[in-house]
Amino acid sequence: METLLNLRLVLSILAQVMKNYELTLILEGKVTSAKKKAVLESLEKIVKLFKGQMDKVEDWGVKEMFHEIKKNKEGAYLHIPLELPVESVKPFDVKLKTEESILRFLIVKV
């Protein structure tokens, strides 16, 4: 019984550990700078909601996509380094899926 309690304690401590991730977003290719700014502000609120931190956003520009996504042939790519608690990654992923302006995204642990 004591080892089970110790295991739970260790798991709860590990769950609170912050890890580094990279988030890459694809927005519509014809997105305006105002819309891009609004998406980034919304994303920053979501990251703070999950007790994380965003680093400097890299705008990779508009690129032609191999396959159409939601009738878009081009996408505006954004790359954002993140720091999130381990237990927040899955709910963060679910929350990003609800964002209509994001065509696709990928979260990778660094």
N, C-alpha and C positions, 0 to 999 in steps of 0.2 A: 504494500500500500504506500509506503514511504517513497519507494522508487517511482511510483506513478505520479505522486505529487511533485517530486523533483523533475520528472520529465515534463510535466505541465508547466512548471516554472521556467524551465529552459526554453520550451516552445514559445511561451508568452514573451520572453526576453528577445528571442530571435525574431519574432513577428514585429517587434518595434524597431528593428534595425533598418536604417535607411540604406538603400542601394541606388546605384547610378543606372540610369536607363537612357536610351536615345529614342525619341519619338519623331517619326517622319510622317508628315501629313500631305495629302493631295487634295487641293481645292480645285474648283472649276477653273479652267484655263483663262477665262475672261473675267476673273474676279477683280474687282476694283481695290485700290489700296485701302479705302475706307472699310470695305467688307473684310479684307484681310486683317486690318487692325481690330475690328470687332470680334473676329474669330479668335485672335490672339488674346484679347482681353477676357473673353469668355473662357478660354483655355486656362488662363492664369487663375481665374476664380475657381475653376474645377480643381486645379493642382493645389491651391491653398486649402480648399475644402477637404482634400485628402491628406493634409499636413505635409505637402511636398514643396519643392522649390524648382523653379524654372531657371535655366541659364540663358545665355544669349541666343536669340533666334537667328538661324541662318536661312536666308531666302535663296533657294537654289534656282529660282526663276521658273519660267513656263517651258514645259517640255512636251513633245508629242508622245502619246502613250501607244503601246503596241495594240492594246484592245480598248474599245470604247467602254467607258464607265458612266452609266446613267446618261447616255447620249453625248458624252464629252470626248472629243478626240485629243484634247490637250489638257494638261493639268499644271497647276501652280504648286510647286513643291516647297515645303518648309521643313527644316530640320531643327529639333529642339532637344538639347541635353536636359535631363530631368533627374531629380533626386526624390525618390518616393519611399515610404515605408513598404516593406515586403507585403504586408497584408492589404495594402491599398491598391495594388496593381490590377487585380481582377475587377474590383468595383470601378476603378478608373477606366478600364477597358470598356466595361458595360456602359458607362456614362458617355464615352466618346462615340459609341455606336448610335446614340440618340441625337447627336449633332448633325443636322441636316446639311449644313454647308461643307462638311468634310466628306469627300468622295471615298477615300481610303486612308487608312493609317496603319502604322506598324510600330510596335513597342519592342525594343530589344534591350536585354540586360547587358551592360558593359562589364 
